[in-house]
Amino acid sequence: MILEVAVLQIKAGMSLEFELNFQKASLIISHMKGYLNHQLKKCVEKENQYLLLVNWETIEDHEQGFRKSKEYQEWKNLLHHFYEPFPEVLHYS
């Protein structure tokens, strides 16, 4: 199992809209091959910061399967415009 971790910094004033879009995006990712589960946690100390945790069966399921899929384009359109700066995504075994 691989854990994908991303610290998401959301543009000021856009947290509520981000959370609503993330609900839609969750439906996309949850149907991908190799997806196991995910969590989105809102930071207590930093108002516009979130932690995204996604468990995948393999790193290839995330890097190749999800990121190269047409579904990823939907995910990207729903979420990427909220990030400032764009997050670093790391994987843990």
MOTA-V816755 format. One record per pair of residues at least 4 apart in sequence whose ideal C-beta (glycine too) atoms are under 6 Angstrom apart, sorted by sequence separation. I is the first residue (numbers start at 0). J is the second residue. D is the distance in Angstrom with one decimal. If there is no record, write none. Layout:
i:I j:J d:D
i:I j:J d:D
This chain:
i:9 j:13 d:5.5
i:13 j:17 d:5.5
i:25 j:29 d:5.9
i:56 j:60 d:5.3
i:58 j:62 d:5.6
i:59 j:63 d:4.7
i:60 j:64 d:4.7
i:61 j:65 d:5.2
i:62 j:66 d:5.7
i:63 j:67 d:5.7
i:75 j:79 d:4.8
i:82 j:86 d:5.8
i:9 j:14 d:5.3
i:29 j:34 d:5.9
i:55 j:60 d:4.5
i:66 j:71 d:5.3
i:28 j:34 d:5.9
i:42 j:48 d:3.9
i:55 j:61 d:4.7
i:65 j:71 d:5.6
i:9 j:17 d:5.0
i:41 j:49 d:5.5
i:39 j:49 d:5.7
i:40 j:50 d:4.4
i:39 j:51 d:5.5
i:38 j:52 d:4.7
i:37 j:53 d:4.3
i:21 j:39 d:5.9
i:36 j:54 d:5.2
i:35 j:54 d:4.0
i:33 j:55 d:5.0
i:33 j:56 d:4.1
i:33 j:57 d:5.9
i:33 j:60 d:2.5
i:32 j:60 d:5.9
i:33 j:64 d:5.8
i:32 j:64 d:5.2
i:58 j:90 d:5.3
i:14 j:47 d:5.7
i:31 j:65 d:4.9
i:9 j:47 d:4.5
i:8 j:48 d:5.6
i:7 j:49 d:4.3
i:27 j:70 d:5.1
i:6 j:50 d:5.9
i:7 j:51 d:5.8
i:5 j:51 d:4.5
i:27 j:73 d:5.5
i:27 j:74 d:5.2
i:4 j:52 d:6.0
i:3 j:53 d:4.2
i:24 j:74 d:5.1
i:2 j:54 d:5.7
i:24 j:77 d:4.7
i:0 j:54 d:5.8
i:1 j:55 d:4.7
i:23 j:77 d:5.8
i:24 j:78 d:5.5
i:1 j:58 d:4.8
i:20 j:77 d:4.6
i:3 j:61 d:5.6
i:20 j:78 d:6.0
i:17 j:81 d:4.5
i:13 j:81 d:5.4
i:10 j:81 d:6.0
i:9 j:81 d:5.0
i:10 j:83 d:4.8
i:7 j:86 d:5.3
i:6 j:86 d:5.9
i:5 j:86 d:4.5
i:5 j:88 d:4.6
i:4 j:89 d:5.3
i:3 j:90 d:5.7
i:1 j:90 d:5.2
i:2 j:91 d:4.4
